[in-house]
């Protein structure tokens, strides 16, 4: 009699452990509190903000290499994946990193881009495919921040994404419905920088459909700081709606060393305690139109200067 009960209890425990993030970062945290638990053991700036990276995968880098170079375990790692067809999504660009992400203990920022279909073609079936990929991470204890159709207000301009803001909101809510009950998964709304605050509002899915807010921007002046770059957006969405605020990708344009160091210091060392919703920042550690990197492929002196901003 007792043996079947013990076996059932063991199975239930294993399922519970598998679906609870191994190193919870934002999962179960109060969005705008700096004192709640649990805390993640990963990399932080000197100001206490959690820190992660967008590795240059296409040029041979990965998060393990960055961790080795910094002598810190990244708190987050960001990867991109495209939905190339309305017939389905297999998430292979994310899943190829599953074992590595699990091994580092980082949270995954999963940027899922609907490149090969319109917003109107994001059906419940496509959303179920996304949810299936997410579960393969969360079932292994990896916390997932699902950054669906990021920079939607920008990518519709060149036609990378197809549709309008109304169609985007519908697609977003369809994806939200598919993942909302996955323990360890959080929906991350992230437009691109806009000239005025009112330009974001048509793309806002509504506070009940969003767990994390953030915005992508690359600094171009040494006078850049959190307040003058993110302050308005932070007030309008993170503070107003009591949401976690995360910077999922940033660097500088141009790739001047002094500019990169100035922006890195502003985000990782400056006192940002006035922004308690701000929880995590991820640097765009890639070579594309510019060399955005501050660690990989940089000279030893530059790397050491970068690492002064972390603890």
C-alpha positions in Angstrom: 0.0 0.0 0.0 2.7 2.4 1.0 5.0 1.6 -1.9 2.7 2.9 -4.7 2.1 6.1 -2.6 5.9 6.6 -2.2 6.4 6.1 -6.0 3.7 8.6 -6.7 5.2 11.1 -4.3 8.6 10.6 -5.9 7.2 11.2 -9.4 5.4 14.3 -8.3 8.5 15.7 -6.7 10.6 15.1 -9.8 8.0 16.8 -12.0 7.8 19.8 -9.6 11.6 20.1 -9.4 11.9 19.9 -13.2 9.4 22.7 -13.8 10.6 25.1 -11.1 13.6 27.3 -12.2 16.8 25.9 -10.8 18.1 29.4 -10.1 15.0 31.7 -10.0 15.8 35.2 -11.2 12.5 37.0 -11.8 10.2 34.1 -11.4 8.0 34.6 -8.2 9.8 38.0 -7.4 7.8 41.1 -6.7 8.4 43.4 -9.8 9.4 46.6 -8.2 11.0 45.5 -4.9 14.8 45.3 -4.3 14.6 43.3 -1.2 12.5 40.2 -2.1 13.9 36.7 -2.5 15.1 34.5 -4.0 18.2 36.0 -5.5 20.2 34.5 -8.4 23.9 33.7 -7.8 25.0 35.0 -11.2 26.9 38.0 -12.4 26.0 41.5 -11.2 27.2 45.0 -11.8 28.8 46.9 -9.0 25.4 48.5 -8.5 23.8 45.1 -7.9 22.0 44.9 -11.2 22.0 41.4 -12.7 24.1 41.1 -15.9 24.1 38.8 -18.9 25.2 38.6 -22.6 24.1 38.2 -26.2 26.9 35.8 -27.4 28.2 36.1 -31.0 27.1 32.6 -31.9 27.5 33.0 -35.7 31.1 33.9 -35.2 31.9 31.0 -32.9 31.4 32.5 -29.4 29.1 31.1 -26.7 28.1 31.9 -23.2 30.6 29.4 -21.7 33.4 31.2 -23.4 32.2 34.6 -22.1 31.8 33.2 -18.6 35.4 31.9 -18.8 36.7 35.3 -20.1 34.9 37.3 -17.3 35.4 34.7 -14.5 31.7 35.2 -13.7 28.6 33.1 -14.4 26.2 35.2 -16.6 22.8 35.7 -15.0 21.1 35.7 -18.4 21.9 34.6 -21.9 20.1 35.8 -25.0 19.5 33.8 -28.2 17.4 34.6 -31.3 15.1 32.2 -33.2 13.0 32.9 -36.3 9.6 31.5 -37.2 10.2 31.0 -40.9 6.8 29.6 -42.0 3.2 29.6 -40.9 3.3 25.8 -41.0 5.1 25.5 -37.7 8.0 26.4 -35.4 10.5 23.9 -34.1 12.8 26.3 -32.2 16.0 24.5 -33.3 18.0 27.8 -33.0 17.1 27.9 -29.3 17.1 24.2 -28.5 20.7 23.7 -29.8 21.7 25.7 -26.7 19.6 23.9 -24.2 22.3 21.8 -22.5 24.7 24.7 -22.3 22.1 27.1 -20.9 21.1 24.6 -18.3 24.7 24.0 -17.4 25.4 27.7 -16.7 22.3 28.3 -14.5 21.4 31.4 -16.5 17.9 32.5 -17.4 17.2 32.4 -21.1 16.0 35.5 -23.0 14.4 33.8 -26.0 13.8 36.3 -28.8 11.3 34.6 -31.1 10.9 36.5 -34.3 7.9 35.9 -36.7 9.9 36.6 -39.8 8.2 34.1 -42.2 4.6 34.8 -41.4 2.3 37.8 -40.8 1.0 38.7 -37.3 -2.4 37.4 -38.5 -0.8 34.0 -39.1 0.3 33.6 -35.5 -2.4 31.0 -34.8 -3.0 29.0 -31.7 -1.1 26.2 -33.4 2.0 28.4 -33.9 1.6 29.5 -30.3 1.4 25.9 -29.1 4.7 25.2 -31.0 6.3 28.1 -29.2 5.0 26.8 -25.9 6.4 23.4 -26.7 9.9 24.8 -27.2 9.6 26.9 -24.0 8.6 23.8 -22.0 11.7 21.9 -23.1 13.7 24.6 -21.3 11.5 25.0 -18.2 11.2 21.3 -17.8 15.0 21.3 -17.3 14.8 24.1 -14.7 15.7 27.0 -17.0 13.8 30.2 -16.5 12.6 31.6 -19.8 11.8 35.2 -20.7 9.9 35.0 -24.0 10.7 38.1 -26.0 8.1 37.5 -28.7 8.4 39.8 -31.8 10.8 42.2 -30.2 11.3 45.6 -31.7 7.9 45.2 -33.4 7.6 48.9 -34.0 10.8 48.9 -35.9 10.7 45.6 -37.8 7.4 46.3 -39.5 9.1 49.2 -41.4 11.4 47.1 -43.6 8.9 44.3 -43.7 10.8 41.9 -41.5 7.5 41.6 -39.6 4.3 41.9 -41.5 1.2 43.5 -40.0 0.0 46.4 -37.9 -0.2 47.2 -34.2 -3.7 45.7 -33.8 -2.6 42.5 -35.5 0.5 42.4 -33.3 -1.5 42.7 -30.1 -3.8 39.9 -31.2 -0.7 37.7 -32.0 0.9 38.5 -28.7 -2.2 37.6 -26.7 -2.4 34.3 -28.6 1.1 33.5 -27.6 0.5 34.6 -24.0 -2.5 32.3 -23.8 -0.4 29.3 -24.8 2.5 30.0 -22.3 0.8 31.7 -19.3 0.5 28.5 -17.3 4.1 27.3 -17.9 5.9 27.7 -14.6 9.2 29.5 -15.1 8.1 31.3 -18.4 7.5 35.1 -18.4 6.3 37.2 -21.4 8.7 40.0 -22.2 7.4 43.0 -24.2 10.2 44.9 -25.8 9.8 47.6 -28.5 12.6 49.5 -30.1 13.4 53.0 -29.1 10.8 55.5 -30.4 11.1 59.3 -30.8 8.1 60.0 -28.5 6.4 58.0 -25.7 3.0 58.0 -27.4 4.4 55.9 -30.3 4.7 52.9 -28.0 1.1 52.8 -26.8 -0.5 51.2 -29.9 1.9 48.3 -29.5 1.1 47.7 -25.8 -0.7 44.4 -25.3 -2.1 45.4 -21.9 -0.7 44.9 -18.4 -2.5 41.6 -17.9 -0.6 40.1 -20.8 2.9 41.2 -19.9 5.3 40.1 -17.2 8.5 42.0 -18.1 9.0 45.3 -20.0 12.1 46.6 -21.7 13.3 48.6 -24.6 16.2 48.2 -27.1 18.5 51.2 -27.7 22.2 51.7 -28.4 24.0 54.7 -26.8 25.7 57.2 -29.0 27.0 59.8 -26.6 29.2 59.7 -23.4 26.5 61.7 -21.6 24.1 58.8 -21.9 22.8 57.4 -18.6 19.8 55.3 -17.5 17.6 58.4 -16.7 18.0 60.2 -20.0 17.8 57.0 -22.1 15.3 54.8 -20.4 13.7 57.1 -17.8 10.5 58.0 -19.6 9.8 54.4 -20.8 10.5 53.1 -17.3 8.0 55.4 -15.7 5.3 54.7 -18.4 5.5 50.9 -18.3 7.5 49.5 -15.5 6.6 51.8 -12.7 3.0 52.6 -13.8 2.1 48.9 -14.3 4.4 47.4 -11.6 6.4 45.3 -14.1 10.0 44.0 -14.1 12.2 46.2 -16.2 15.0 44.5 -18.2 17.4 45.8 -20.8 17.7 42.8 -23.1 20.3 44.1 -25.5 22.3 47.3 -25.6 25.8 48.5 -26.6 27.0 51.6 -28.4 27.0 53.1 -31.9 29.7 53.9 -32.9 32.0 51.2 -31.3 34.4 53.7 -29.8 36.2 52.2 -26.8 35.7 55.3 -24.6 32.0 55.4 -25.5 31.6 51.7 -24.7 33.3 52.1 -21.4 31.3 55.1 -20.5 28.0 53.4 -21.3 29.0 50.2 -19.5 29.9 52.2 -16.4 26.6 54.0 -16.5 24.7 50.7 -16.5 26.8 48.5 -14.3 28.4 50.9 -11.8 26.3 54.0 -11.5 23.8 54.0 -8.6 20.4 53.0 -10.1 18.6 52.4 -6.8 16.0 55.0 -7.8 14.8 52.4 -10.3 13.7 49.4 -8.2 11.9 47.7 -11.1 15.2 47.5 -13.0 16.4 44.0 -12.5 18.7 42.8 -15.3 20.8 44.1 -18.3 22.2 42.1 -21.2 25.1 43.4 -23.3 25.1 42.8 -27.1 28.4 41.1 -27.3 28.5 40.7 -31.1 30.3 41.8 -34.2 27.9 43.1 -36.8 27.9 46.6 -38.4 30.0 47.6 -35.4 32.1 45.7 -33.0 29.8 46.0 -30.0 31.9 43.7 -27.7 33.5 44.7 -24.5 35.0 41.3 -23.6 35.5 38.8 -26.4 38.2 39.7 -28.9 39.2 42.8 -27.0 42.7 43.6 -25.7 43.6 42.7 -22.1 43.6 46.3 -20.9 40.1 46.9 -22.4 38.8 43.7 -20.8 40.1 44.6 -17.4 38.6 48.0 -17.6 35.3 46.5 -18.5 35.4 44.0 -15.6 36.0 46.8 -13.0 32.3 47.4 -13.3 31.3 44.0 -11.9 31.5 42.1 -8.7 
